[in-house]
Amino acid sequence: MKRIAVDLAKSVYQVAESVRSGQVVQRKRLNREAFRRYIQEQTESVEWVM
């Protein structure tokens, strides 16, 4: 299972993906539409942290 941390803002979302050990493996900066698509693309089990 991966953990995805999200920093919510008015128009831009900062997203950081980490693996079980807690190591961040990817960071993204997404607008609202891209964030919506990003959520729908998640295929494995995810723990969301905001």
NORTA-V631550 format. One record per pair of residues at least 24 apart in sequence whose C-alpha atoms are under 7 Angstrom apart, sorted by sequence separation. I is the first residue (numbers start at 1). GAP is how many residues later the second one is. D is the distance in whole Angstrom. If there is no record, write none. Layout:
BEGIN
I:GAP:D, I:GAP:D
END
This chain:
BEGIN
4:42:7, 1:43:7, 2:43:7, 3:43:6, 4:43:6, 5:43:6, 6:43:6, 7:43:6, 1:44:5, 2:44:5, 3:44:5, 4:44:5, 5:44:5, 6:44:5, 1:45:6, 2:45:6, 3:45:6, 4:45:6, 5:45:6
END
